[in-house]
Amino acid sequence: MDTGTNTEAAIARTLKKNNLSITESRKKILQLFLEQTGALAHGDIEKKAGEKFDRVTVYRTLQTFVEKGIIHTIPTADNSIRYALCKDACSDGHHHDHHVHFVCTNCKKTYCLDDVVTPEIKLPKDYTAEQVEVVVEGLCRDCR
């Protein structure tokens, strides 16, 4: 079985499902997410995508992917943002990734802990939550 062909087919399906044209930048950036176990920073994506795509192209592609529910953002302690693939429940403008994010204080990798659900937050009567993010810092299994 050719995993390269499977990846290419998965990329094409994802872009078509989200009514996005299949461009080289979108294919390459989505491939990076499919090959990655943790989250990626904008700078990581720029380096891994190579010199072929400029900073603005990478930024616009990431914003489009976030808007379409393909990837989600993860805040970090230093006020930067990392990006990770969404699960199938996310859609155009609606993210349903209610899981905890883990940041390793040693290797600095960020992981989505899909099996650890964000706890329900009881807000006062006149408040409505639109997004809840839980970030846990510590040592990952590789750094322990």
N, C-alpha and C positions, 0 to 999 in steps of 0.2 A: 504494500500500500504506500503510495507516494504522499507523504505528509505535506510537502510543498503545495501540491495540487489541492489537497484538502483545505489548507490554510487559505489559498487563493479563492477557493469556492466559498469558504466561510466569510471572507472579506467582501466578496461580491454580493452575497446574500444579505449581509448586514447593511451595506450601503443601499442596495435596491429596496430593502424593507423600509428604510428610512427616507426613501425618495431622494437620495443623494446621487449625483453623478459620480462615476467611478474615475477619479483622477489619480495621478501618480502619488501626490502628496497624501491623499486620504488613504490609499492602499498601503503605503509605506508606514504611516503613523498607526493605522489600525493593526498592521502586522506586528509592530513593536509591542502593542498592548497584549495581543494574543500570545506572544512569546514570553511575556514577563509574568513573574509570580507576584511581584509587589507593585506598588504604585510608582509612577514616574513624575519627575519634576520637568518643567518646561525646558530647562537647560539640558537634562538628560535626553529628552526627545530630540532636541536640536542636534546634539552630538551624534546620537545613534542614527538619525535620519541622513546625516552627512551634509556636505556643502550644497547638495542639490536643491534644498529648500531653505529659503531665508526665514528669519525670525517672524516676520509678519504672516507668512504662509502657515507656519507651524501654529502661531497664535490663533489665526482664523479657523484653522482646521480643528483645533482643540475646542474653541468656543462653539463651533457647529456641532461637534460630537457631544458636548455637554447639553446643548439645547435640544438635541434629538434623543437624549437618553441613552447614548452609546457608552459614554464614560461619565464618571461623577468626580467632583472635586473633594479633596481632603485638606482641611486646614492643618497647618503645622505650628509648632510653638514659636518659630521665628517669623510668623506672619506670611510665609510663602504658601504656595498651593501645590499639591501633588494631584495626580490624576490616576484613576483606576477604572477598569472596565465595569460597566453595570451588568446586572443580571437581567434575565429576560423580562422581568416585571416592569422595568423602566420604559418610559415612552416619551414622545415628544413633549418636552417641558415638564414632565412629571417623574421625579426620581423616587424610587421605592427601595432604596438600599438602606434599610434600617438595621445596620450592623455596626459593630464597634471597629474602629481603626486602631492599629497598634504601630507605634513608632519605636524602633530599636535605638536606644541611646548610645549604643556602641557603633554599629555599622550604618546607622541613619536610614535604614530601609523602612518603608511604610507598607503595612499589610492590611488587607481587608479580612477581618475575622467574621466570615459569613455565618458561622454557627453561633456567634455571640450576638444576641439581639439587643438593640438599644432599649433600655428600660423605658417604660411609659412614664411620662412626666405629667403630673397633675398640676395644671395651671389654675390660677384664680379665674373666676367666672367670666370676666370681661377680656380674657386673653386667649388668642388662638395661635398655636404653634404652626409654623410653616415648614420648619426644618429643625431636626435635632441631630447634633453631631457629638459623638463621644470618641475622644482620642485617649488612648492609654499609652503611656511611655514605660519602657523597661527593656529587658534583654530578650531578644528573639531566641528561638531554639538553637540556631547556629552559633550565637555568641555566648550562650550560657556556659 
